[in-house]
Amino acid sequence: MTRLVQIKKGIVRRVALVEEPHLRVLDCNSVYELAQAAIKERVKLVDVARRRVTSERLDYDPVYSGRSEWRLLPPVDHPDECSRCMISGTGLTHLGSARDRQSMHAANSNDMTDSMKMFHWGKDGGRPAPGAIGTAPEWFYKGTGAMLRGHGQPLEIPGYAEDGGEEAEVAGIYMIAPDGSPYRVGMAAGNEFSDHRFEKKNYLNLAGSKLRTCALGPELVVDPDFSSVAATVRIERDEAVLWSGGFRTGEAEMCHSLQNLEHHHFKFEAHRRPGDLHIHFFGTDCLSFGAGVQLQDGDVMEVAFEGFGRPLRNPVHVAKATSTPVEVSSLG
């Protein structure tokens, strides 16, 4: 499988091809640029990338560990206008996500919450026959590219938040062509960081709980096998493993097909604006929050997916709480 990273040194950006234990630098500033070229030329993204290969080669280890002049960026972004990148996601795609949501919101274990109802609707109708449209999944808005972070960058628990917790998920990366057609660029490991304590108070808080920073990377997989993917999640505190877990994701492990998830995201005309970039998280089955873990400042979250390159690691940063109201000025 072809894997790409985006790197930066000073003001210089480059894309590099992963050739473990090295990175082969391409004559290209962004994956966005590669995707645009592939769509225009009607060729595979891999073919465009191979044509841009240079003789420059970097040792991957120092770049990955932060000991190089080159630093890792998110594996995809909109290089000029972060607001042209939409980040969204789908929950209740795995049994574990429904189970955790049920435990958050049910008064007792016998109550059928709206979340569990939606999960069962997905089990019954989330895999339509070819040419048919299946049950709509849960959908949430995460923010624009301004909320996106890369490997090694902190994910923030803001002062107004009640908590913050990792959500290990694979994310699909999409580009909208000049004619409005969506193209899947590839997939990447992700941490769809959320405020679970705020959400637990009431499921209607889900929308606000998702408006947090999130991370992708370090690598974009151009042609991934997304049938059944093993995932591991770890929380480290003071360089020791505080908690770990594992699960499987991918189409065989989910109640919705990939085609159904993609249809229900891109059926909206506003989601097919030429030139836009989309990052869509596909859900998880394993949360440290469900095990009673409360993340602290300096904790490190690590998520890894088999076949998706090196693990994504992000420290937790807890911002100082603020009690100052946001003042809005009137132009009237």
TALINWO-V186871 format. One record per residue. N is the residue number from 1. RES is the residue in three letters. SS is DSSP state (A for helix, B for strand, O for the rest). PSI is psi in degrees with one decimal (none if undefined). BURIAL is I if it has 24 or more other C-alpha atoms within 12 Angstrom, else O. Layout:
BEGIN
N/RES/SS/PSI/BURIAL, N/RES/SS/PSI/BURIAL
END
This chain:
BEGIN
1/MET/O/138.6/O, 2/THR/O/128.8/I, 3/ARG/B/137.1/I, 4/LEU/B/150.0/I, 5/VAL/B/158.3/I, 6/GLN/B/133.6/I, 7/ILE/B/159.8/I, 8/LYS/B/138.4/I, 9/LYS/B/108.7/O, 10/GLY/O/-122.9/O, 11/ILE/O/1.1/O, 12/VAL/B/125.7/O, 13/ARG/B/146.8/I, 14/ARG/B/158.4/I, 15/VAL/B/144.7/I, 16/ALA/B/146.0/I, 17/LEU/B/130.3/I, 18/VAL/B/118.4/I, 19/GLU/B/73.7/O, 20/GLU/O/133.2/O, 21/PRO/O/30.4/O, 22/HIS/B/168.2/O, 23/LEU/B/127.7/I, 24/ARG/B/115.1/I, 25/VAL/B/137.6/I, 26/LEU/B/155.4/I, 27/ASP/O/73.5/I, 28/CYS/O/142.9/I, 29/ASN/O/-20.2/I, 30/SER/O/153.4/I, 31/VAL/A/-32.9/I, 32/TYR/A/-44.1/I, 33/GLU/A/-42.7/I, 34/LEU/A/-43.9/I, 35/ALA/A/-40.8/I, 36/GLN/A/-43.4/I, 37/ALA/A/-40.7/I, 38/ALA/A/-41.2/I, 39/ILE/A/-44.2/I, 40/LYS/A/-41.5/O, 41/GLU/A/-6.7/O, 42/ARG/O/47.0/O, 43/VAL/O/171.7/O, 44/LYS/O/146.3/I, 45/LEU/A/-36.5/I, 46/VAL/A/-40.5/I, 47/ASP/A/-40.4/O, 48/VAL/A/-42.6/I, 49/ALA/A/-43.4/I, 50/ARG/A/-32.1/I, 51/ARG/A/-19.6/O, 52/ARG/O/4.7/I, 53/VAL/B/136.6/I, 54/THR/B/179.8/O, 55/SER/B/-7.4/O, 56/GLU/B/130.5/O, 57/ARG/B/135.8/O, 58/LEU/B/147.6/I, 59/ASP/B/127.0/I, 60/TYR/A/-38.6/I, 61/ASP/A/-52.3/O, 62/PRO/A/-32.5/O, 63/VAL/A/-45.4/I, 64/TYR/A/-38.5/I, 65/SER/A/-2.1/O, 66/GLY/O/18.8/O, 67/ARG/O/14.1/O, 68/SER/O/159.0/O, 69/GLU/O/-29.7/O, 70/TRP/O/135.7/I, 71/ARG/B/151.7/I, 72/LEU/B/134.0/I, 73/LEU/O/171.2/I, 74/PRO/O/146.1/I, 75/PRO/O/-8.7/I, 76/VAL/O/145.4/I, 77/ASP/O/170.1/I, 78/HIS/O/111.3/I, 79/PRO/O/-18.2/I, 80/ASP/O/-30.1/O, 81/GLU/O/95.5/O, 82/CYS/A/-23.9/O, 83/SER/A/-14.6/O, 84/ARG/A/8.7/I, 85/CYS/B/117.1/I, 86/MET/B/132.3/I, 87/ILE/B/128.5/I, 88/SER/B/-177.5/I, 89/GLY/B/171.9/I, 90/THR/O/126.1/I, 91/GLY/O/-178.6/I, 92/LEU/O/33.6/I, 93/THR/O/-19.2/I, 94/HIS/O/154.5/I, 95/LEU/A/-41.0/I, 96/GLY/A/-37.3/I, 97/SER/A/-39.3/I, 98/ALA/A/-40.1/I, 99/ARG/A/-45.1/I, 100/ASP/A/-40.9/I, 101/ARG/A/-38.4/I, 102/GLN/A/-44.8/I, 103/SER/A/-27.6/I, 104/MET/A/-40.2/I, 105/HIS/A/-9.3/I, 106/ALA/O/134.8/O, 107/ALA/O/-34.5/O, 108/ASN/O/166.8/O, 109/SER/O/-15.5/O, 110/ASN/O/-11.7/O, 111/ASP/O/138.0/O, 112/MET/O/102.1/O, 113/THR/O/164.9/I, 114/ASP/A/-35.3/O, 115/SER/A/-45.5/I, 116/MET/A/-34.8/I, 117/LYS/A/-44.1/O, 118/MET/A/-37.7/I, 119/PHE/A/-44.3/I, 120/HIS/A/-34.0/I, 121/TRP/A/-38.7/O, 122/GLY/A/-40.7/I, 123/LYS/A/-37.4/I, 124/ASP/A/-33.2/O, 125/GLY/A/15.1/O, 126/GLY/O/-2.0/I, 127/ARG/O/73.9/I, 128/PRO/O/159.2/O, 129/ALA/O/157.3/O, 130/PRO/O/131.0/O, 131/GLY/O/-9.3/O, 132/ALA/O/163.4/O, 133/ILE/O/128.1/O, 134/GLY/O/-175.7/I, 135/THR/O/138.0/I, 136/ALA/O/134.0/I, 137/PRO/O/171.8/I, 138/GLU/O/146.9/I, 139/TRP/O/139.2/I, 140/PHE/B/154.4/I, 141/TYR/B/132.6/I, 142/LYS/B/-26.2/I, 143/GLY/B/-167.9/I, 144/THR/B/-176.5/I, 145/GLY/A/-14.8/I, 146/ALA/A/-20.8/I, 147/MET/A/-2.0/I, 148/LEU/B/134.7/I, 149/ARG/B/160.6/I, 150/GLY/O/-177.1/I, 151/HIS/O/132.6/I, 152/GLY/O/-14.9/I, 153/GLN/O/146.1/I, 154/PRO/O/147.4/I, 155/LEU/B/132.3/I, 156/GLU/B/135.9/I, 157/ILE/B/103.0/I, 158/PRO/O/165.1/I, 159/GLY/O/-28.9/O, 160/TYR/O/-6.8/O, 161/ALA/O/159.4/I, 162/GLU/O/-19.1/I, 163/ASP/O/179.4/I, 164/GLY/O/139.6/I, 165/GLY/B/147.9/I, 166/GLU/O/150.8/I, 167/GLU/O/102.5/I, 168/ALA/B/114.7/I, 169/GLU/B/150.1/I, 170/VAL/B/140.3/I, 171/ALA/B/140.0/I, 172/GLY/B/141.6/I, 173/ILE/B/128.7/I, 174/TYR/B/147.3/I, 175/MET/B/138.9/I, 176/ILE/B/122.1/I, 177/ALA/O/165.9/I, 178/PRO/O/-27.4/O, 179/ASP/O/5.7/O, 180/GLY/O/4.1/O, 181/SER/O/134.8/I, 182/PRO/B/139.8/I, 183/TYR/B/134.6/I, 184/ARG/B/116.7/I, 185/VAL/B/-37.9/I, 186/GLY/B/-160.7/I, 187/MET/B/162.1/I, 188/ALA/B/153.9/I, 189/ALA/B/145.0/I, 190/GLY/B/159.7/I, 191/ASN/B/101.9/I, 192/GLU/O/67.5/I, 193/PHE/O/132.9/I, 194/SER/B/166.7/I, 195/ASP/O/90.2/I, 196/HIS/A/-31.5/I, 197/ARG/A/-40.9/I, 198/PHE/A/-43.6/I, 199/GLU/A/-37.9/I, 200/LYS/A/-28.1/I, 201/LYS/A/-38.6/O, 202/ASN/O/134.3/O, 203/TYR/A/-16.9/I, 204/LEU/A/-11.2/O, 205/ASN/A/-2.6/O, 206/LEU/A/-45.1/I, 207/ALA/A/-46.8/I, 208/GLY/A/-30.5/I, 209/SER/A/-20.0/I, 210/LYS/O/-12.9/I, 211/LEU/O/72.5/I, 212/ARG/O/166.8/I, 213/THR/O/157.2/I, 214/CYS/B/168.7/I, 215/ALA/B/151.2/I, 216/LEU/B/147.9/I, 217/GLY/B/-163.5/I, 218/PRO/B/-10.7/I, 219/GLU/B/144.6/I, 220/LEU/B/125.2/I, 221/VAL/B/115.9/I, 222/VAL/O/-38.0/I, 223/ASP/O/64.8/O, 224/PRO/O/155.9/I, 225/ASP/O/110.6/O, 226/PHE/O/28.8/I, 227/SER/O/-53.4/O, 228/SER/O/114.2/O, 229/VAL/B/125.7/I, 230/ALA/B/137.0/I, 231/ALA/B/144.3/I, 232/THR/B/143.1/I, 233/VAL/B/135.8/I, 234/ARG/B/144.3/I, 235/ILE/B/124.2/I, 236/GLU/B/137.6/I, 237/ARG/B/125.7/O, 238/ASP/O/41.9/O, 239/GLU/O/13.6/O, 240/ALA/B/151.9/O, 241/VAL/B/115.8/O, 242/LEU/B/-38.6/O, 243/TRP/B/147.9/I, 244/SER/B/155.8/I, 245/GLY/B/172.3/I, 246/GLY/B/157.8/I, 247/PHE/B/179.6/I, 248/ARG/B/138.6/I, 249/THR/B/-178.9/I, 250/GLY/O/169.0/I, 251/GLU/A/-37.7/I, 252/ALA/A/-17.6/O, 253/GLU/A/4.4/I, 254/MET/O/157.2/I, 255/CYS/O/-10.9/I, 256/HIS/O/142.2/I, 257/SER/O/157.3/I, 258/LEU/A/-41.3/I, 259/GLN/A/-37.4/I, 260/ASN/A/-40.8/I, 261/LEU/A/-43.0/I, 262/GLU/A/-40.5/I, 263/HIS/A/-47.5/I, 264/HIS/A/-13.6/I, 265/HIS/A/-44.1/I, 266/PHE/A/3.8/I, 267/LYS/O/-22.9/O, 268/PHE/O/125.2/O, 269/GLU/A/-35.8/O, 270/ALA/A/-17.2/O, 271/HIS/A/8.6/I, 272/ARG/O/43.0/I, 273/ARG/O/122.1/I, 274/PRO/O/132.8/O, 275/GLY/O/-11.0/I, 276/ASP/O/151.2/I, 277/LEU/B/140.0/I, 278/HIS/B/136.4/I, 279/ILE/B/120.4/I, 280/HIS/B/120.1/I, 281/PHE/B/140.2/I, 282/PHE/O/4.1/I, 283/GLY/O/165.4/I, 284/THR/O/174.1/I, 285/ASP/O/17.5/I, 286/CYS/O/117.1/I, 287/LEU/O/134.0/I, 288/SER/O/-27.6/I, 289/PHE/A/-38.2/I, 290/GLY/A/-20.1/I, 291/ALA/A/7.5/O, 292/GLY/O/13.2/O, 293/VAL/O/131.5/I, 294/GLN/O/116.5/I, 295/LEU/O/144.8/I, 296/GLN/O/163.5/I, 297/ASP/O/129.7/I, 298/GLY/O/-13.8/I, 299/ASP/O/149.9/I, 300/VAL/B/127.9/I, 301/MET/B/129.2/I, 302/GLU/B/127.3/I, 303/VAL/B/138.7/I, 304/ALA/B/139.2/I, 305/PHE/B/129.7/I, 306/GLU/O/128.0/I, 307/GLY/O/1.2/I, 308/PHE/O/20.3/I, 309/GLY/O/-159.7/I, 310/ARG/O/154.2/I, 311/PRO/O/150.9/I, 312/LEU/B/122.8/I, 313/ARG/B/130.7/I, 314/ASN/B/129.1/I, 315/PRO/B/157.0/I, 316/VAL/B/132.9/I, 317/HIS/B/119.7/I, 318/VAL/B/114.1/I, 319/ALA/O/154.8/O, 320/LYS/O/136.1/O, 321/ALA/O/146.8/O, 322/THR/O/140.4/O, 323/SER/O/10.5/O, 324/THR/O/121.6/O, 325/PRO/O/149.7/O, 326/VAL/O/122.5/O, 327/GLU/O/132.0/O, 328/VAL/O/125.9/O, 329/SER/O/145.2/O, 330/SER/O/139.4/O, 331/LEU/O/0.8/O, 332/GLY/O/none/O
END
